[in-house]
Amino acid sequence: MRNTTRLTAILNAAFVLTGIGAAQTNTPRATDAPNPQPQEIVSTPSPSSAQQDEAPNVAPVFWITSVEVMRSSHSPQLDVVRARGLVTTAGWEAAQLVPLTKGVPTDGILDLALIAEVPAESTVSTSYTEIEAIFTIEPGHPFQGVRVHSAANRVALKMLPGYAEAATPPKDCVACTGKLFVPKGQPAPSGLPADSVVREEDLPRNLRVIRESDGIGAISSDPNRMTILLNEKGEIVAAMWD
């Protein structure tokens, strides 16, 4: 399996992997050196906070739509995994498949996570954007199938080669503004057209609802979490991805 060189982090709530590399070089001291001379001490500045912030923020994509494994017809035989998914906003970059499996799994399934670099700023709700990546499994591997994970779902392919699709993703809430929000398990008011209400069960499970009397709570960032703001009537006044 090929190395992934651009991975710096995956959020730990949805298959999060964080790697921090550090190297030290030890210089041996010279012994019995005649006529030692004064040495200049050079201070190496530590990375500034601005430099540290340049590291890309990496997270799982929102939704896996399909997984395909293609097998080469010539030796050495390669299996190539192609995963397609959806991200919450435009601007996600450098998608890649990262292995979660260590060693040989008991069920014979290779687990992968589809991740990408997250845009620097949150944005209002937009239509999902498609994204994809490939992963090559080297000849002689022990895997019988592949599972690809996202922040909100996973798609399993239990025979190689093959193809599998996911169910329809939750609503992106592009057209939610001005509509009545109906909490999960509650009926919509009678007489209202179906297109004038938004049901909680149709939205992403990672949903934060801020009502007219609520505070915002802790300030945290999650590019796969949807936040909706309600007015005193329970209507959606804004929908955004964090």
N, C-alpha and C positions, 0 to 999 in steps of 0.2 A: 504494500500500500504506500502511496506517495506521501511525502512529508508535506505538512501544511505550514508554510513559512510566514504567512501574514497574520495568523491567529494570535491575538493578545488577550482576549477574554470572551467567555460566554457566560451570560447571567446565570447565577447558580440556582434560581427558582425554576428554570425551564431548560435544564441540561447545560448548566453554566460551567465552563472550564476557564480557569485563569492561569496564565503562565507568566512568570517574571524571571528573566534570566539575568545573572550577574556573574562576572568573571574577575578574578584577582590574579595579579602576577607578582610573585615573590622574587625579589632580587637578592641574591646571596651577598653577604657582607664580605668585602675584601679583607684578607688577613695578612699581617706582616708587611704592610705597604710602607715603604720608606718615605720619610718626610711628608707626612700627610698635610694636605692643603685644605684651607677652609672651603667648605662646600656650600653652594647656594641652594637654599631650600625653596622649591617651587610649589606653590599651593595649587592644587587642582580644584577648580570651582565645581561645586555640586550642581546638578541640573536644576534650573529654575523651575518654578511652578508652571510657567508658560510652556517650557520645553516638555514637562511631564504631561501637560494637557494635550500635546500634539498626538499622543498615542490614540489611535482610532477606538471608538466605542463599538464593540462587537456584541451582537445579540442574535438569538434565534429569529428566523423569519416568523411571520404570524401564522401562516397556514400552508401545509403541504397539499398540493392539488394532485400530483401524480408522481409515480416512481416507475422507472423503466430500467431494466438491465439488459444490455446488448452484449452478445458473446462473439468474439472474433472467430472467423472461419479458418484461420491459418495459425500454425504453431509459431511461437508459444501462445497458447490460448489465453486470452484476456477477457475478463468480465468488466464492463464499463457501466457504472451506475449513473443514471441521469435523473435528477430530482427537480421538479418544478414546484414553485410555491408562490405565495402572495405576501407582499409587505404592505404595511399600513399606509405609507405615504411615499411620494416620490423622493429620490435622493439616496436610497440605500445602494451601497456599492460593494464590489468585491465579494460576491457570494461564493461560498465554498462548502463542501461537505466534510465534516470533521468526524472521525471515528470515536465512538463512545465505548466500544468493545475493547476489552483488554484480554489477550489470550484467545483461547478457543471457548466460545460460549456453550453452555450445556444444551441449549435448544438449537444450536447450529445457525443462529440468525445473527448477522452483522448489524449492529446498531450504529446509525449515523445521525448527525444533527446538521440541518441546513442553516447556516449562519451568514451574516453579512454585516458590513459596517453601517452604523446607524447615522442618519443625518444629525447635524449639530443641534438643531432646534426642533421643538415640537411644532405641530401645525394643526390647522383645523381639519376636520374629517374630510377625506377625499376618497375617491374610488381606489380600490386596491390596485397595486402595481405588480405585474408579473416579474418573477426572477427565477433563475435556474443555475445549477452547477452540476459538474460531473466529478466522478471519483473512480479511479481505476484500481481494481483488485488484481493483484499479481497472480501469475500462474501457480497452480497447486494449492490454492487456498482451501480451507476446510468448511467454508460456509455453504449452507443450503438455501439461504434466503437473506433478505435485507429488510430492515425497518428504518424508515427515515422520520425523524422527529422535528417538530416545530414548536413554537411557544404554545399553540392551542390544540394541536392534533398530531397524529402520526399515521403513516401509511405503511402497511406491511406487504411484502412480496415474498411468498413462502417457497417459490420455486424459481430457479435460475436457468435460463433467462426468462423474462416475462414482463408484464405491465400491470399496474394497479392504479386506480383512481380513488380520490377521496369524495366524501359527501360535499354538498354545497356549503360554502363558508357562511358564517353569520353576516348580517347586514353591516354595511360599512357606515351607515348613518349619514350619508351625504345629504339626503333629503329629510332629515329629522326635524330641523328647526321649525318651530311653530306648531308641532304636533303634540298631542297629549301622550304623556308617558304612562304606560300601564304596568305596574309592578307584577312580578311573576306570581302566578296563582290567582290574580284578581281579574274579574271580568271588566271589559270595556263598558263605559256608560252606554245605555241604550240610545238608539237614534243617531249615533255618530257613524259616519262613513268609515269603512275599514281603512281607507288610505289617510285618514286624519289621526290615527293613533299609532304609537310605536310600542310594541310589546317587549318587555325585558327579555323574555326567552328567545327572541329573535336576534338579540344583540350579542356581542362577544361575552363569554363568561367572565373574563377579566374586565369588569365594568365598575366604574366608580360613579355613583349618583350623588350629586350635591344639590340638595333641596334648598328652598328659599330661606329656611331657618337654620341651615347647617353651616359650619365652618369648613375649611378645606382640610383640616387635620395636618398630618405631616407632609412636608414638601419632599416628594421623591419623584424620580423619573423612571418611566417604563414605556418604551416605544410601542409595546404591544397591549397597553391598557387604554381603554376608551374612557373618557370622562364626559359626562353630560351635566349641564347646568339647567335646573328647573326654576321657573318662576312660582309665584304664590298660587297659580292655578294648576300647577303640575305640568305645564307645557315646557317643552325643550327650547331653551333660548340659545344654547351653544352646544356643540359636540366636537370633541378634539381628541387627538392621540397624544399621550404624554411623552 
